[in-house]
Amino acid sequence: MKKDSTRLVITFIMLIFLLIISFSASILYTVNNYLESKRSNVPVFVFFKDNVSKEQALSYANSLKTHAGVKSVKFIDKSEALSDILSKLNLPLQQFSENPLPYSLEIFLKPQFAAEPPNINSIEKTLKSNNLIDEVRIPKGLFANISQTTLTFKEFSYVLLGTFILLEIIILALLLKISYDLQRSNYNKLKLFGIKRLRIFLIFLKQTIVSWLFASLFSVILGSIIMFLYINYINLVPAYQNDILISFGVSSGLYIVFSLIILTILSLFVFFIEDEKI
């Protein structure tokens, strides 16, 4: 059979897209996790009534730690709060005969819990229903802005990855068509010898799968080298190192399998569109 150089091009194209999509998915996943985690940095402030003792406030703070949506609870002593405020305002503590501030809590919610507005309303209702609590301040607008930003980013991620995948499908379909055209006369000769179309298709598919195997192998090797260099010499965001490694490994594995499925379907489509009965 004629030497089919398009197989090398198919291997190269698959290698490039495997790396691009795997790295893109890893970066997008890590950024999404970062945006999700921002919800846990938004404090919910709870102020106790003036007549609530420190022991009562601490007891309630400890009970909140068992709440399914609460990530952490910080107890704010009213003496420390007053000293902190006066130091920032550069005012003497002696001018206050008594502390006008109540005990308070700074509550941080779990990212997934804080993603749903009904959950925010639910915990607000729970906090306000306690007779020890005087006031609850929840920055609902900030939670909503983070949720909207996260949603917009997810939509952008889906569009970007979808564009890459669509572009790869179009390029591979064209290359497979060219590859078949180059081998058309050879396939027709096989038919004259009584070789069935299914057998010829399997020959065509086998050549395509070889390209996939080489592309997958090279992508794993190159991806591993790049990840090794990044972790040991660049590592721009050490806090998300595990997220980057895990997401890259998972996205690479899934896309290698997905690319095989796509390549098989495209090969089937191109063959039965281009193939002629003799």
Contacts in CASP RR format, 6 or more apart in sequence:
PFRMAT RR
TARGET T0000
AUTHOR 0000-0000-0000
METHOD contacts of the structure
MODEL  1
MKKDSTRLVITFIMLIFLLIISFSASILYTVNNYLESKRSNVPVFVFFKD
NVSKEQALSYANSLKTHAGVKSVKFIDKSEALSDILSKLNLPLQQFSENP
LPYSLEIFLKPQFAAEPPNINSIEKTLKSNNLIDEVRIPKGLFANISQTT
LTFKEFSYVLLGTFILLEIIILALLLKISYDLQRSNYNKLKLFGIKRLRI
FLIFLKQTIVSWLFASLFSVILGSIIMFLYINYINLVPAYQNDILISFGV
SSGLYIVFSLIILTILSLFVFFIEDEKI
1 183 0 8 1.000
1 186 0 8 1.000
2 182 0 8 1.000
2 183 0 8 1.000
2 186 0 8 1.000
4 179 0 8 1.000
4 182 0 8 1.000
4 183 0 8 1.000
4 207 0 8 1.000
6 175 0 8 1.000
6 178 0 8 1.000
6 179 0 8 1.000
6 182 0 8 1.000
7 179 0 8 1.000
7 207 0 8 1.000
7 208 0 8 1.000
7 210 0 8 1.000
7 211 0 8 1.000
8 211 0 8 1.000
9 175 0 8 1.000
10 172 0 8 1.000
10 175 0 8 1.000
10 176 0 8 1.000
10 179 0 8 1.000
10 208 0 8 1.000
10 211 0 8 1.000
10 215 0 8 1.000
11 211 0 8 1.000
11 214 0 8 1.000
11 215 0 8 1.000
11 218 0 8 1.000
12 215 0 8 1.000
13 168 0 8 1.000
13 171 0 8 1.000
13 172 0 8 1.000
13 175 0 8 1.000
14 168 0 8 1.000
14 172 0 8 1.000
14 211 0 8 1.000
14 212 0 8 1.000
14 215 0 8 1.000
14 216 0 8 1.000
14 219 0 8 1.000
14 259 0 8 1.000
14 263 0 8 1.000
15 214 0 8 1.000
15 215 0 8 1.000
15 218 0 8 1.000
15 219 0 8 1.000
15 222 0 8 1.000
17 164 0 8 1.000
17 167 0 8 1.000
17 168 0 8 1.000
17 259 0 8 1.000
18 215 0 8 1.000
18 216 0 8 1.000
18 219 0 8 1.000
18 252 0 8 1.000
18 255 0 8 1.000
18 256 0 8 1.000
18 259 0 8 1.000
19 219 0 8 1.000
19 222 0 8 1.000
19 223 0 8 1.000
20 164 0 8 1.000
21 161 0 8 1.000
21 164 0 8 1.000
21 165 0 8 1.000
21 168 0 8 1.000
21 251 0 8 1.000
21 255 0 8 1.000
22 219 0 8 1.000
22 223 0 8 1.000
22 248 0 8 1.000
22 249 0 8 1.000
22 251 0 8 1.000
22 252 0 8 1.000
22 253 0 8 1.000
22 255 0 8 1.000
23 226 0 8 1.000
23 248 0 8 1.000
24 160 0 8 1.000
24 161 0 8 1.000
24 164 0 8 1.000
25 161 0 8 1.000
25 247 0 8 1.000
25 248 0 8 1.000
25 251 0 8 1.000
25 255 0 8 1.000
26 244 0 8 1.000
26 247 0 8 1.000
26 248 0 8 1.000
26 249 0 8 1.000
26 251 0 8 1.000
27 244 0 8 1.000
28 153 0 8 1.000
28 157 0 8 1.000
28 160 0 8 1.000
28 161 0 8 1.000
29 243 0 8 1.000
29 247 0 8 1.000
29 251 0 8 1.000
30 237 0 8 1.000
30 240 0 8 1.000
30 243 0 8 1.000
30 244 0 8 1.000
30 247 0 8 1.000
31 153 0 8 1.000
32 150 0 8 1.000
32 153 0 8 1.000
32 154 0 8 1.000
32 157 0 8 1.000
33 240 0 8 1.000
33 243 0 8 1.000
34 240 0 8 1.000
35 146 0 8 1.000
35 149 0 8 1.000
35 150 0 8 1.000
35 153 0 8 1.000
36 111 0 8 1.000
36 112 0 8 1.000
36 115 0 8 1.000
36 150 0 8 1.000
37 111 0 8 1.000
38 146 0 8 1.000
39 109 0 8 1.000
39 111 0 8 1.000
39 114 0 8 1.000
39 115 0 8 1.000
39 143 0 8 1.000
39 146 0 8 1.000
39 147 0 8 1.000
40 71 0 8 1.000
40 108 0 8 1.000
40 109 0 8 1.000
40 110 0 8 1.000
40 111 0 8 1.000
40 114 0 8 1.000
41 108 0 8 1.000
42 108 0 8 1.000
42 109 0 8 1.000
42 114 0 8 1.000
42 139 0 8 1.000
42 142 0 8 1.000
42 143 0 8 1.000
42 146 0 8 1.000
43 106 0 8 1.000
43 107 0 8 1.000
43 108 0 8 1.000
43 139 0 8 1.000
44 106 0 8 1.000
44 107 0 8 1.000
44 108 0 8 1.000
44 109 0 8 1.000
44 123 0 8 1.000
44 127 0 8 1.000
44 136 0 8 1.000
44 137 0 8 1.000
44 138 0 8 1.000
44 139 0 8 1.000
45 104 0 8 1.000
45 105 0 8 1.000
45 106 0 8 1.000
45 107 0 8 1.000
45 136 0 8 1.000
45 137 0 8 1.000
46 104 0 8 1.000
46 105 0 8 1.000
46 107 0 8 1.000
46 127 0 8 1.000
46 133 0 8 1.000
46 135 0 8 1.000
46 136 0 8 1.000
46 137 0 8 1.000
47 102 0 8 1.000
47 103 0 8 1.000
47 104 0 8 1.000
47 133 0 8 1.000
47 134 0 8 1.000
47 135 0 8 1.000
47 136 0 8 1.000
47 137 0 8 1.000
48 56 0 8 1.000
48 57 0 8 1.000
48 60 0 8 1.000
48 102 0 8 1.000
48 103 0 8 1.000
48 104 0 8 1.000
48 105 0 8 1.000
48 132 0 8 1.000
48 133 0 8 1.000
48 134 0 8 1.000
49 102 0 8 1.000
49 132 0 8 1.000
49 133 0 8 1.000
49 134 0 8 1.000
50 102 0 8 1.000
50 134 0 8 1.000
52 102 0 8 1.000
52 103 0 8 1.000
52 132 0 8 1.000
54 77 0 8 1.000
54 103 0 8 1.000
56 132 0 8 1.000
57 75 0 8 1.000
57 103 0 8 1.000
57 105 0 8 1.000
57 132 0 8 1.000
58 75 0 8 1.000
60 105 0 8 1.000
60 130 0 8 1.000
60 132 0 8 1.000
61 73 0 8 1.000
61 75 0 8 1.000
61 105 0 8 1.000
62 73 0 8 1.000
64 70 0 8 1.000
64 73 0 8 1.000
64 105 0 8 1.000
64 107 0 8 1.000
65 72 0 8 1.000
65 73 0 8 1.000
67 123 0 8 1.000
67 126 0 8 1.000
68 110 0 8 1.000
68 113 0 8 1.000
69 109 0 8 1.000
69 110 0 8 1.000
69 113 0 8 1.000
69 114 0 8 1.000
69 119 0 8 1.000
69 123 0 8 1.000
70 107 0 8 1.000
70 108 0 8 1.000
70 109 0 8 1.000
70 110 0 8 1.000
70 123 0 8 1.000
71 108 0 8 1.000
71 109 0 8 1.000
71 110 0 8 1.000
72 107 0 8 1.000
72 108 0 8 1.000
73 105 0 8 1.000
73 106 0 8 1.000
73 107 0 8 1.000
73 108 0 8 1.000
74 105 0 8 1.000
74 106 0 8 1.000
74 107 0 8 1.000
74 108 0 8 1.000
75 103 0 8 1.000
75 105 0 8 1.000
76 103 0 8 1.000
76 104 0 8 1.000
76 105 0 8 1.000
76 106 0 8 1.000
77 103 0 8 1.000
78 99 0 8 1.000
78 101 0 8 1.000
78 102 0 8 1.000
78 103 0 8 1.000
78 104 0 8 1.000
79 99 0 8 1.000
81 101 0 8 1.000
81 104 0 8 1.000
82 93 0 8 1.000
82 96 0 8 1.000
82 99 0 8 1.000
82 100 0 8 1.000
82 101 0 8 1.000
83 93 0 8 1.000
85 101 0 8 1.000
86 92 0 8 1.000
86 93 0 8 1.000
102 134 0 8 1.000
109 119 0 8 1.000
109 120 0 8 1.000
109 123 0 8 1.000
113 119 0 8 1.000
114 120 0 8 1.000
114 143 0 8 1.000
115 147 0 8 1.000
115 150 0 8 1.000
117 140 0 8 1.000
117 143 0 8 1.000
117 144 0 8 1.000
117 147 0 8 1.000
120 138 0 8 1.000
120 140 0 8 1.000
120 143 0 8 1.000
123 138 0 8 1.000
124 136 0 8 1.000
124 138 0 8 1.000
127 133 0 8 1.000
127 136 0 8 1.000
128 136 0 8 1.000
165 262 0 8 1.000
168 259 0 8 1.000
168 262 0 8 1.000
169 262 0 8 1.000
169 266 0 8 1.000
172 262 0 8 1.000
172 263 0 8 1.000
172 266 0 8 1.000
173 266 0 8 1.000
173 269 0 8 1.000
173 270 0 8 1.000
176 208 0 8 1.000
176 266 0 8 1.000
176 267 0 8 1.000
176 270 0 8 1.000
177 270 0 8 1.000
177 274 0 8 1.000
179 207 0 8 1.000
179 208 0 8 1.000
180 187 0 8 1.000
180 204 0 8 1.000
180 270 0 8 1.000
180 271 0 8 1.000
180 274 0 8 1.000
180 275 0 8 1.000
181 274 0 8 1.000
183 204 0 8 1.000
184 274 0 8 1.000
187 200 0 8 1.000
187 203 0 8 1.000
187 204 0 8 1.000
187 275 0 8 1.000
188 276 0 8 1.000
188 278 0 8 1.000
190 199 0 8 1.000
190 200 0 8 1.000
190 203 0 8 1.000
191 197 0 8 1.000
191 200 0 8 1.000
191 278 0 8 1.000
192 278 0 8 1.000
197 275 0 8 1.000
197 277 0 8 1.000
200 275 0 8 1.000
201 267 0 8 1.000
201 268 0 8 1.000
201 271 0 8 1.000
201 272 0 8 1.000
201 275 0 8 1.000
204 267 0 8 1.000
204 271 0 8 1.000
205 264 0 8 1.000
205 267 0 8 1.000
205 268 0 8 1.000
205 271 0 8 1.000
208 263 0 8 1.000
208 264 0 8 1.000
208 267 0 8 1.000
209 260 0 8 1.000
209 263 0 8 1.000
209 264 0 8 1.000
211 263 0 8 1.000
212 259 0 8 1.000
212 260 0 8 1.000
212 263 0 8 1.000
215 259 0 8 1.000
216 256 0 8 1.000
216 259 0 8 1.000
219 252 0 8 1.000
219 256 0 8 1.000
220 252 0 8 1.000
220 256 0 8 1.000
223 248 0 8 1.000
223 252 0 8 1.000
227 244 0 8 1.000
227 245 0 8 1.000
227 248 0 8 1.000
230 244 0 8 1.000
231 241 0 8 1.000
231 245 0 8 1.000
235 241 0 8 1.000
237 244 0 8 1.000
END
